[in-house]
Amino acid sequence: MATATTNHGSNGPLGPGPQDGGRRPQSGAGARRPAPSRVQAVFHPRPGRIGSLQVIRVVFAEAAAALVAVPILTKHTFWLALTGPVAILCVVAAVAGNHGRWFGQISAVRGEYRERRGQRVDAPGAEAALAPLRETFPGLRTTSVSSRRGDPVGMIGDGTFLTAVLRVGTRTEPLRAPRTAQPLPLGVVAGVLSDERLSASCVQIVTHTQPAPAPHLPAHAMAVRSYQEIMGDVPGQRTTWVAVRLDPQDAAGAIEARGGGAAGLQRTLLTAVQRVASDLEGAGFEAAALSEPELITALGTACAVNPQVGTTPRSAGTAHRTAESKRAWRCDDRWHTTYWLDKLPRLSADSTPNLVAALTSVPTLATSFAVTATRGTGGSVGFSAHVRLAAHSEGQLAEAAKALEQRAAKAGAHLTRLDGEQLPGLVATIPLGGEA
């Protein structure tokens, strides 16, 4: 496929990048690029949480304590007959739940899940690689614009957002470069979020990994064992994309300054993408914006669509290619499950790439690790991380999921499977611009 790149180095999607003495691309007569701006990256829990705690649970616990403490402190203990039962209900509300969710949130997730199952539509005429996404998001459309140099840049959106994608690589690295040689710097990538002239909504880094020497071979195959003896856990293919998303409501001023309307939105996004590409090149990486066909192919690759299914646009009435269950999302004959990384170990320039490599080297059809960066307070950038596994069958997916959970625990991280939210989990782990 057009976006499939073979990169035997193990650069992860997080890290400080080269030091001041590292390589910098040169232009003109040996001129150096200015060092890209860096921002402080802070782990960002899912909305409604304080660290690993949900805000609503904290509120209920505090309410229960107040309902008991006030009558005692005011020496009106007879009030406990009224406040006591309410306090008990608050305690139950604070602790009740399942898989890290408050019981009220469980009902909301179930409702949204049922609604999504009823919203799937046919996607006649859609590109084979894009049809699975358009079954659930029929408003998705791609377009192409030209950069100042005349290069085509593909964009995708549904009217509420517009996204463009960069393919990122390293320069002239040895085949077995250490994982820590040149990790992709989140702070540099997310620098565009602090640019008020562009008002980018979020930046997403997606690392898509496929095992070697071939994804269909079992772990005990001779070819697999021979490869592992020589190459270790270096994957056969590791592709990194950086998606930049613009929401019109967040960037109204920037869009208006560039002419307004759809053209102004496209110009603003193009400027943001060029800014990110320049920052990456200034940090020693190669970054190229995907054309419209390459963008469509990248989304198909990230979704691990079966290339044998639908090589031509589909007609109306054809059976759906996708299905979401509570624990998995299926596309063609491929099964996916997504986890949210809700606890990180202490990270450093060395440990971060090792963590990413450990989570993405699970023996399965494909693994995607995604980091979504959004604007925080005080100039900081909050980020969240998700991991998605793809397998050939439900049984293989269960085995891979068990191996992933064990690796995360060994590394000091914790994963929460997104039960009932597998489709949003998919969106969070493909180069579409962030969480659904």
C-alpha positions as CSV (number, residue, x, y, z in Angstrom):
1,M,0.0,0.0,0.0
2,A,1.1,3.5,-0.6
3,T,1.6,4.4,3.0
4,A,3.2,1.2,4.1
5,T,6.7,2.0,5.1
6,T,9.3,-0.5,6.3
7,N,11.2,0.9,9.2
8,H,13.2,-1.5,11.3
9,G,14.2,1.2,13.8
10,S,12.0,1.2,16.9
11,N,11.4,4.9,17.4
12,G,8.4,5.3,19.7
13,P,5.8,8.1,19.6
14,L,7.0,9.8,22.8
15,G,10.3,11.2,23.9
16,P,12.6,14.3,24.0
17,G,14.1,13.9,20.5
18,P,17.7,14.8,19.7
19,Q,19.7,17.0,22.1
20,D,21.0,20.4,21.0
21,G,24.0,18.7,19.5
22,G,21.8,16.4,17.4
23,R,21.4,16.5,13.7
24,R,19.4,19.3,12.1
25,P,18.4,19.5,8.5
26,Q,20.1,22.3,6.5
27,S,18.8,24.4,3.7
28,G,20.4,26.9,1.5
29,A,24.1,27.5,2.1
30,G,24.4,25.3,5.2
31,A,21.8,27.4,7.1
32,R,20.3,25.8,10.2
33,R,16.6,25.7,10.9
34,P,15.6,27.4,14.1
35,A,14.9,24.9,16.9
36,P,11.3,23.9,17.0
37,S,9.3,25.2,19.9
38,R,8.6,22.8,22.7
39,V,5.7,22.6,25.1
40,Q,5.2,20.8,28.4
41,A,3.4,17.5,27.9
42,V,1.3,16.3,30.8
43,F,-0.6,13.0,31.1
44,H,-4.3,13.8,30.6
45,P,-6.9,11.4,32.1
46,R,-10.2,10.9,30.4
47,P,-12.7,13.7,30.9
48,G,-14.3,13.7,34.3
49,R,-11.3,12.3,36.2
50,I,-8.8,13.5,38.8
51,G,-5.9,11.2,38.2
52,S,-7.4,7.7,38.2
53,L,-10.5,8.9,40.2
54,Q,-13.7,10.0,38.6
55,V,-14.9,13.5,39.7
56,I,-18.5,12.3,40.3
57,R,-17.3,9.6,42.7
58,V,-15.3,12.2,44.7
59,V,-18.4,14.4,44.9
60,F,-20.6,11.6,46.2
61,A,-18.0,10.6,48.8
62,E,-17.7,14.2,50.0
63,A,-21.5,14.6,50.1
64,A,-21.7,11.4,52.3
65,A,-19.1,12.7,54.6
66,A,-20.8,16.1,55.0
67,L,-24.2,14.5,55.6
68,V,-22.7,12.6,58.5
69,A,-20.3,15.2,59.8
70,V,-22.7,18.2,60.0
71,P,-25.2,16.7,62.4
72,I,-22.4,15.5,64.7
73,L,-20.5,18.7,64.7
74,T,-23.6,20.8,65.3
75,K,-24.7,18.4,68.0
76,H,-28.0,17.7,66.3
77,T,-27.5,14.0,66.0
78,F,-31.2,13.4,65.6
79,W,-30.7,14.7,62.0
80,L,-28.8,11.5,61.3
81,A,-32.1,9.7,61.0
82,L,-32.7,11.8,57.9
83,T,-29.2,12.3,56.6
84,G,-27.9,8.8,57.4
85,P,-29.8,7.0,54.7
86,V,-29.0,9.6,52.1
87,A,-25.3,9.3,53.1
88,I,-25.4,5.6,52.6
89,L,-26.9,6.0,49.1
90,C,-24.1,8.5,48.3
91,V,-21.5,5.9,49.4
92,V,-23.1,3.3,47.3
93,A,-23.1,5.7,44.3
94,A,-19.4,6.5,44.9
95,V,-18.2,2.9,45.0
96,A,-20.6,1.2,42.6
97,G,-19.5,0.5,39.1
98,N,-17.8,-1.8,36.7
99,H,-14.5,-1.8,34.8
100,G,-13.6,1.6,36.2
101,R,-16.9,3.2,35.3
102,W,-19.5,4.8,37.6
103,F,-22.9,3.1,37.4
104,G,-24.5,6.2,35.9
105,Q,-21.8,6.2,33.2
106,I,-22.4,2.6,32.4
107,S,-26.0,3.4,31.4
108,A,-24.8,6.3,29.2
109,V,-22.2,4.0,27.5
110,R,-24.9,1.3,26.9
111,G,-27.3,3.9,25.4
112,E,-24.6,5.3,23.0
113,Y,-23.6,1.7,22.1
114,R,-27.2,0.8,21.2
115,E,-27.6,4.0,19.2
116,R,-24.4,3.3,17.2
117,R,-25.5,-0.2,16.3
118,G,-28.7,1.3,14.8
119,Q,-26.9,4.0,12.9
120,R,-24.9,1.9,10.5
121,V,-25.7,2.6,6.9
122,D,-24.6,1.3,3.5
123,A,-21.6,3.1,1.9
124,P,-22.2,2.7,-1.8
125,G,-19.6,4.3,-4.0
126,A,-17.0,4.7,-1.2
127,E,-13.4,3.6,-1.7
128,A,-12.9,0.1,-0.4
129,A,-10.5,1.3,2.2
130,L,-12.8,4.0,3.4
131,A,-16.1,2.1,3.2
132,P,-15.8,0.5,6.7
133,L,-15.6,4.0,8.4
134,R,-18.4,5.5,6.3
135,E,-20.8,2.8,7.4
136,T,-20.8,4.5,10.8
137,F,-19.7,8.0,9.8
138,P,-21.5,8.6,6.5
139,G,-20.5,12.2,6.5
140,L,-16.8,11.5,6.0
141,R,-15.5,13.1,2.8
142,T,-11.9,13.5,1.5
143,T,-10.6,16.3,-0.6
144,S,-7.3,17.5,-2.0
145,V,-5.6,20.9,-1.8
146,S,-2.3,22.1,-3.1
147,S,0.6,23.4,-1.0
148,R,2.6,26.4,-2.0
149,R,5.0,24.1,-3.8
150,G,2.1,22.5,-5.7
151,D,2.2,19.2,-3.7
152,P,-1.2,17.6,-3.2
153,V,-2.3,17.4,0.4
154,G,-5.2,15.1,1.3
155,M,-7.8,16.1,3.9
156,I,-10.7,14.3,5.5
157,G,-13.7,15.6,7.6
158,D,-17.4,15.5,8.1
159,G,-18.2,19.2,8.5
160,T,-17.4,19.3,12.2
161,F,-13.7,18.8,11.8
162,L,-11.0,18.6,9.1
163,T,-7.8,16.5,9.4
164,A,-4.6,16.2,7.4
165,V,-1.9,13.6,8.0
166,L,1.9,13.5,7.9
167,R,3.9,10.3,7.4
168,V,7.0,10.5,9.6
169,G,10.3,8.7,9.4
170,T,13.9,9.1,10.4
171,R,17.0,9.9,8.4
172,T,19.5,7.3,7.5
173,E,19.2,5.2,10.6
174,P,20.8,1.7,10.8
175,L,18.3,-1.2,10.5
176,R,18.6,-2.0,14.2
177,A,18.8,1.4,15.7
178,P,18.3,1.4,19.5
179,R,14.8,2.3,20.6
180,T,16.1,5.4,22.3
181,A,18.1,6.6,19.3
182,Q,15.6,9.2,18.2
183,P,12.1,8.9,19.7
184,L,9.5,11.1,18.2
185,P,9.2,14.2,20.5
186,L,5.6,14.8,21.6
187,G,6.5,18.3,22.8
188,V,7.7,19.3,19.4
189,V,4.7,17.7,17.6
190,A,2.3,19.4,19.9
191,G,3.9,22.8,19.6
192,V,1.3,23.8,17.0
193,L,-1.4,23.7,19.7
194,S,0.1,26.8,21.4
195,D,0.0,28.8,18.2
196,E,-3.1,31.1,18.6
197,R,-2.8,32.1,14.9
198,L,-3.8,28.5,13.9
199,S,-6.0,27.3,16.8
200,A,-5.4,23.6,16.0
201,S,-7.8,21.4,18.1
202,C,-5.5,18.4,18.6
203,V,-2.5,16.6,17.3
204,Q,-2.5,12.8,17.2
205,I,0.5,10.4,16.8
206,V,-0.3,6.9,15.6
207,T,2.3,4.2,15.4
208,H,1.0,1.2,13.5
209,T,3.0,-2.0,13.8
210,Q,2.9,-5.4,12.1
211,P,5.0,-8.4,13.2
212,A,7.7,-10.0,11.2
213,P,8.4,-11.9,9.1
214,A,4.7,-12.2,8.2
215,P,1.5,-11.5,10.2
216,H,-0.2,-14.7,9.3
217,L,2.5,-17.0,10.7
218,P,2.0,-18.6,14.1
219,A,4.5,-17.8,16.9
220,H,6.0,-21.3,16.8
221,A,6.7,-21.2,13.0
222,M,10.4,-21.8,12.1
223,A,10.6,-18.5,10.1
224,V,9.3,-16.6,13.1
225,R,11.7,-18.2,15.5
226,S,14.6,-17.6,13.1
227,Y,13.7,-13.9,12.7
228,Q,13.4,-13.4,16.5
229,E,16.8,-15.0,17.1
230,I,18.4,-12.5,14.6
231,M,16.3,-9.4,15.0
232,G,14.8,-9.7,18.5
233,D,11.4,-8.0,18.8
234,V,12.0,-5.5,16.0
235,P,8.8,-5.5,13.9
236,G,8.6,-6.2,10.2
237,Q,6.8,-2.9,9.7
238,R,6.3,0.2,11.8
239,T,4.6,3.2,10.3
240,T,4.1,6.5,12.1
241,W,1.5,9.1,11.2
242,V,0.9,12.5,12.7
243,A,-2.6,13.8,12.2
244,V,-3.5,17.4,12.7
245,R,-7.2,18.2,13.3
246,L,-9.0,21.6,13.1
247,D,-12.5,22.1,14.4
248,P,-14.2,25.1,12.8
249,Q,-15.7,26.3,16.1
250,D,-12.3,26.3,17.8
251,A,-10.5,28.1,14.9
252,A,-13.2,30.5,13.8
253,G,-10.8,33.5,14.0
254,A,-8.0,31.8,12.2
255,I,-10.3,30.6,9.5
256,E,-11.8,34.1,9.0
257,A,-8.3,35.6,8.8
258,R,-7.7,33.3,5.8
259,G,-10.8,34.1,3.8
260,G,-13.4,32.2,5.8
261,G,-15.6,29.3,4.6
262,A,-14.3,25.9,3.5
263,A,-11.4,27.5,1.7
264,G,-10.3,29.4,4.8
265,L,-10.6,26.2,6.8
266,Q,-8.4,24.3,4.3
267,R,-5.8,27.1,4.3
268,T,-5.6,27.2,8.1
269,L,-5.2,23.4,8.3
270,L,-2.6,23.4,5.6
271,T,-0.6,26.1,7.5
272,A,-0.9,24.0,10.7
273,V,0.3,20.9,8.9
274,Q,3.2,22.7,7.4
275,R,4.1,24.1,10.8
276,V,4.2,20.6,12.3
277,A,6.2,19.2,9.4
278,S,8.8,22.0,9.7
279,D,9.1,21.4,13.5
280,L,9.7,17.7,12.9
281,E,12.3,18.4,10.2
282,G,13.9,20.8,12.6
283,A,14.1,17.9,15.1
284,G,15.8,15.6,12.7
285,F,12.9,13.7,11.2
286,E,11.4,13.4,7.7
287,A,7.8,14.4,7.4
288,A,5.6,14.3,4.3
289,A,2.0,15.2,4.0
290,L,-0.2,12.4,2.6
291,S,-2.0,13.0,-0.7
292,E,-5.7,12.1,-0.9
293,P,-5.2,8.6,-2.2
294,E,-2.4,8.0,0.4
295,L,-4.6,9.3,3.2
296,I,-7.4,6.9,2.2
297,T,-4.9,4.0,2.1
298,A,-3.4,5.0,5.5
299,L,-6.9,4.8,7.1
300,G,-7.5,1.4,5.5
301,T,-4.1,0.2,6.7
302,A,-4.8,1.5,10.3
303,C,-8.1,-0.2,10.3
304,A,-6.4,-3.4,9.1
305,V,-9.0,-3.9,6.4
306,N,-8.7,-7.1,4.4
307,P,-7.2,-6.1,1.0
308,Q,-9.0,-9.1,-0.6
309,V,-12.4,-7.6,0.2
310,G,-13.8,-5.0,-2.0
311,T,-11.2,-3.8,-4.5
312,T,-13.8,-1.7,-6.3
313,P,-16.5,0.7,-4.9
314,R,-19.5,-1.1,-3.5
315,S,-23.1,-0.8,-4.6
316,A,-26.1,-0.2,-2.4
317,G,-27.6,-3.2,-0.6
318,T,-24.2,-4.9,0.0
319,A,-23.8,-6.5,3.4
320,H,-22.1,-4.3,6.1
321,R,-18.4,-5.0,6.5
322,T,-18.2,-3.8,10.1
323,A,-19.9,-4.8,13.4
324,E,-19.3,-3.5,16.9
325,S,-19.7,-5.7,20.0
326,K,-19.1,-4.7,23.6
327,R,-15.5,-6.0,23.6
328,A,-14.5,-5.9,20.0
329,W,-14.9,-4.2,16.6
330,R,-14.9,-6.4,13.5
331,C,-14.1,-5.3,10.0
332,D,-14.2,-8.0,7.3
333,D,-12.6,-11.0,8.9
334,R,-10.4,-8.9,11.3
335,W,-11.1,-8.5,15.0
336,H,-10.1,-5.4,17.0
337,T,-10.1,-4.4,20.6
338,T,-8.9,-1.1,22.1
339,Y,-7.6,-0.2,25.5
340,W,-7.1,3.1,27.2
341,L,-3.8,3.6,28.9
342,D,-5.1,5.0,32.2
343,K,-1.9,4.7,34.3
344,L,1.7,5.4,33.2
345,P,4.9,4.4,34.9
346,R,7.6,7.0,35.5
347,L,8.7,7.9,32.0
348,S,12.2,9.0,30.8
349,A,14.0,9.3,27.5
350,D,14.9,5.6,27.7
351,S,11.9,4.0,29.3
352,T,9.2,5.7,27.1
353,P,10.3,4.1,23.8
354,N,10.7,0.8,25.6
355,L,7.2,1.0,26.9
356,V,5.8,1.7,23.5
357,A,7.8,-1.0,21.9
358,A,6.7,-3.5,24.5
359,L,3.0,-2.7,23.9
360,T,3.3,-2.8,20.2
361,S,5.3,-6.0,19.8
362,V,2.5,-8.3,20.8
363,P,2.4,-11.3,18.4
364,T,-0.8,-10.5,16.5
365,L,-2.0,-9.2,13.1
366,A,-1.3,-5.6,13.9
367,T,-1.0,-3.2,16.9
368,S,-1.7,0.5,16.9
369,F,-0.5,2.9,19.6
370,A,-2.0,6.4,19.6
371,V,-1.3,9.5,21.6
372,T,-3.7,12.4,21.3
373,A,-2.5,15.8,22.5
374,T,-4.9,18.6,23.3
375,R,-4.4,22.1,24.6
376,G,-4.3,22.4,28.4
377,T,-4.0,25.3,30.9
378,G,-1.0,27.5,31.4
379,G,0.5,26.7,28.0
380,S,0.7,23.0,28.9
381,V,-0.5,20.1,26.6
382,G,-2.5,17.3,27.9
383,F,-2.3,13.9,26.3
384,S,-4.1,10.6,26.4
385,A,-3.0,7.2,25.0
386,H,-4.7,4.2,23.6
387,V,-3.6,0.8,22.3
388,R,-5.6,-1.3,19.7
389,L,-5.0,-4.9,18.8
390,A,-6.1,-6.5,15.5
391,A,-6.3,-10.3,15.0
392,H,-7.6,-12.8,12.5
393,S,-10.1,-14.3,14.8
394,E,-11.9,-13.7,18.1
395,G,-9.8,-16.5,19.8
396,Q,-6.5,-15.0,18.5
397,L,-7.6,-11.6,19.7
398,A,-8.3,-12.9,23.2
399,E,-4.8,-14.4,23.4
400,A,-3.2,-11.2,22.1
401,A,-5.2,-9.1,24.6
402,K,-4.0,-11.3,27.5
403,A,-0.4,-10.9,26.4
404,L,-0.8,-7.1,26.1
405,E,-2.2,-6.8,29.6
406,Q,0.6,-8.9,31.0
407,R,3.2,-6.7,29.2
408,A,1.6,-3.5,30.4
409,A,1.5,-4.8,34.0
410,K,5.2,-5.8,33.8
411,A,6.1,-2.3,32.6
412,G,4.2,-0.7,35.4
413,A,1.3,0.6,33.2
414,H,-2.4,-0.2,33.5
415,L,-4.8,-0.7,30.7
416,T,-8.6,-0.4,30.7
417,R,-10.4,-2.1,27.9
418,L,-13.1,0.1,26.4
419,D,-16.0,-2.2,26.8
420,G,-19.0,-0.8,25.0
421,E,-16.8,1.9,23.4
422,Q,-14.9,-0.1,20.8
423,L,-15.9,2.1,17.9
424,P,-14.8,5.3,19.7
425,G,-11.6,3.4,20.6
426,L,-11.0,2.6,16.9
427,V,-11.4,6.3,16.0
428,A,-8.9,7.2,18.8
429,T,-6.3,4.9,17.2
430,I,-6.4,5.7,13.5
431,P,-5.0,8.9,11.9
432,L,-8.3,10.7,11.9
433,G,-7.3,13.4,14.5
434,G,-8.1,12.1,17.9
435,E,-10.8,10.7,20.1
436,A,-14.4,10.4,18.9
